[in-house]
Every structure is written in structure tokens, then in C-alpha cells.
């Protein structure tokens, strides 16, 4: 006879074991399902991250970040640097230790941080670790992945990098390791202060930049941080390179053989943009500043209130080197230089074919403005006499710009023994020509040119003004019996 209790107990035990086995199998299935979901999420994260970075940043920048994931786990603020236009090559190729000493010391610290910080740290790792694995598989370049130094909750002890990283050598030596071509510039006589003192990072970002040559700011802004030329920029005219902010069109940002750290000798530099002036370089008559290549003796390099970028208005600018000319223009009779003429109306400020920097020879130069006298003068007995033989080109105390008073000027060529009342010869009783006598026709002091002769020529003999001969009509202009009193001699 079978004991019923044994049967009951056996059945009970079997049912219990069956239930426990089923429960274990369910747990394993759920565990596998959760693991599969996690793997699927990681795979999805990898695909999405890779696709996003590939599209938005391009494959190369995505690879940069994957290679640098070990450093970027802590230095997450540098991740956006890879989006910039220019990335420093060591930074892009995960060669941080080419410039920086590694973090070698490990210490146990307690990190207190908020949930937001923790989430940002872990999200960075979750975002970029799959990308690093993806590139390891797809390109065969395994990236070293660091898993320490993530975010922590308050009060949790972790292993952290304790010592600060420093440059492997002084900055003024470090940059020359790769940029050795810059070393030769250290011997140039004119140097940019930051370059001379080895402060490269004053101007250049060591990681990445939006601007060429890794400069920290836009080209039209960076120089102004140290060089306050705002006053010059506010002037009426700006030099186009300055207006556009292209300082390095003219200046070498490191060092130069030329004063002002110019890219080239001043004259050669200006010729690059001013070829019309360069064509004057072979002219026989050259202005001293132009010949010596000192363009800035007359022109402002950045901005000016006087066109074309002059240091001062004409003729004030010219008087700086030609003070004697200023005195001539102060005379009672002078060319209207400060009214409707400037010095450059007559003189080329750079170079010309003829002496005095003028653009025509002899009297042809004067005829450019005084063309009304050219026909009569060239047909007269004076045609071989230069205008400047009688007239001062700038100014004189004798009108009209005469080099001497009349008749003394005329008597320099016309023998006074024959024409001057002061002569001791037999001709001393000839017609007086001194202004102490009165010319009733011209109503002024009597000279050679008041009523008798025109020095620029006429259609009559002896350059007479009104008659072909000097007797009768010419004389009677002053010596006539008239029905009114005149201040002259009546015959």
C-alpha cells in the first residue's frame, strides 16, 4: 500500500520545481531581451551619431573627434572646435602630447556635481564612443578609448587626473618645432612685439579657428586690439586695405627687413596697387621722396582728411620741405595757389620728363593755361625768351609776377644807354620810362609797357600796342591838344 503523504509530497515538490524553473527561464528571456534592446539602442546610437556627424560635419571632422575621444571625454568644451574652418593639425590628429604634457598622476577625489553635469558627461561618452567603435571597424584604425573621468553624482569617489597639463617647452620654442621657417625671421631688424617675445597665442588659437592661419579674430578686428588707429579710420578717406581690414596686405605679422614691418620696401610695396605711379620710376626728373622710396613722407598709410591720403592739405604739405616757396606765395603778386590752383596743378608730385617736375617744355608749359598769348608771343621778337625770364612762377612783389620792376626788368636786356633818361650818353634826353612820370592814357605811372609796348607781342612793329609806327598817333595818345586839362605836355 502506497503511503498517500509521500505521493502528495512528491507531487507538491515537482510542481514547485516546475514553477521555479519556469520563473528562471522567464528571467533569462527578459534579461536577453533587455540586453538585446541595449545593444540595439547602442547600435542605433552609433548609426544615428555617425550619420549625423557625417552629414553635418563631414567624414574628416567626424574622424577627428573619434580619434580624440579619449581627451574629449574630459575636455568636452573642445568638441565644437572641430566644426571650425581651420583646425590645427596636431589637434586634429590627436597629437595633444606634441604640445602638452600628459596627465600622469592619479588621485582619489570626491566630486560633487549636479544631475545636469553628470548627464552631459555621460551623454558625451554615449554619443562619441559608438562613433569611435564604428570608425575602428570601418576604417581599421582603432581608437584608444578612455572610460574613466566621467560625470559623478554628489559624494562619489572616483579616480581623477590630478596634475595640470603644461606645455612641453616654453611657447616661444614650442611653435618653432613645426614652424621652423619662422625662426629665420628672428634676425630681421623690425619685429612684431608678440612674435619677438614668443607670445604666438596672442594672435593665434592653438586648436582651431574660423579664420585663416588660426587667428583668433577676424582679420579686420584682430590688429585693432593692440593698435588703436580708430582716429585714422574716422577720417574722410581711408586706404582701401585698411578699410577692408587687410593689414597683412602691407605688414608682415611676424617680422620684416623694412621699417613698419612692411612686406617689402615702401616704394615696391606701393607699386603693387599703384602701377600708374610705378610707370614714373624711369622719369629723368624725380621728386626726392619718390626717388628715395619714402611715400609716407607725403601720404598717410591708413587714413587722411586730404585726398589722395595726403599728410596735410596743399600747399601746406609742400611748404614743409619748400619753405622758401611759401615766402614767394606770400608776395603781393602770386599765382592763385590757395584759391583755384594747387602745387600739383603745375608740378607732378612723383616724377616728370622735365626739370621742376613739370609736364611740358619751356613756354609750352605756360601756354597750357595762358594760351591766349601764345600766337602773338611766338610771332614777336621775344619768341626766344622764356616766360620765366621775366615772370616768377610762384610770386613776386612786382605785378604781374615780374622778377624785377618795370622798366628795370626791360633794361636788363635793352641797353639803358639808349632807352633810359638817366643815361650819361647823348641819349639821356630820350623818352622817360620811369613810373615817377604819369601816363595819362593808361592813368598810371609811366613804364615801357603802359601805353607803348606789349611785351607779349602785337601785330605792329616794335611790339607797339596801338599803331604801326611810334610817331604821330602813338605820341598823340598822350601829347595831344585837347579841350580839357590833362596832366601831360601839350603841343
Secondary structure, 3 states (H helix, E strand, C coil): CCCHHHHHHHHHHHHHHHHHHHHHHHHHHHHHHHHHHHHHHHHHHHHHHHHHHHHHCCHHHHHHHHHCHHHHCCCHHHHHHHHCCEECHHHHCCCHHHCECCCCCEEEEEECCCHHHHHHHHHHHHHHHHHHHHHHHHHCCCCCCCCCCCCCCCCEEEEEECCCCCECCCHHHHHHHHCHHHHHHHHCCEECHHHHCCCHHHCECCCEECCHHHECCCHHHHHHHCCCCHHHHCCCEECHHHHHCCHHHCECCCEECCHHHECCCHHHHHHCCCHHHHHHHHCCEECHHHHCCCHHHCECCCEECCCCCECCCCCHHHHCCCHHHHHHHCCCEECCCCCCCCHHHHCCCCEECEHHHECCCCHHHHHCCCHHHHHHHHCCCCCCCCHHHHECCCEECECCCECCCCCHHHHCCCCHHHHCCCCCCCCCCCCCCCCCCEECCCCEECCCCCCCECCCCCCCHHHECCCCCCCCHHHHCCCCCCCCCCCCCCC
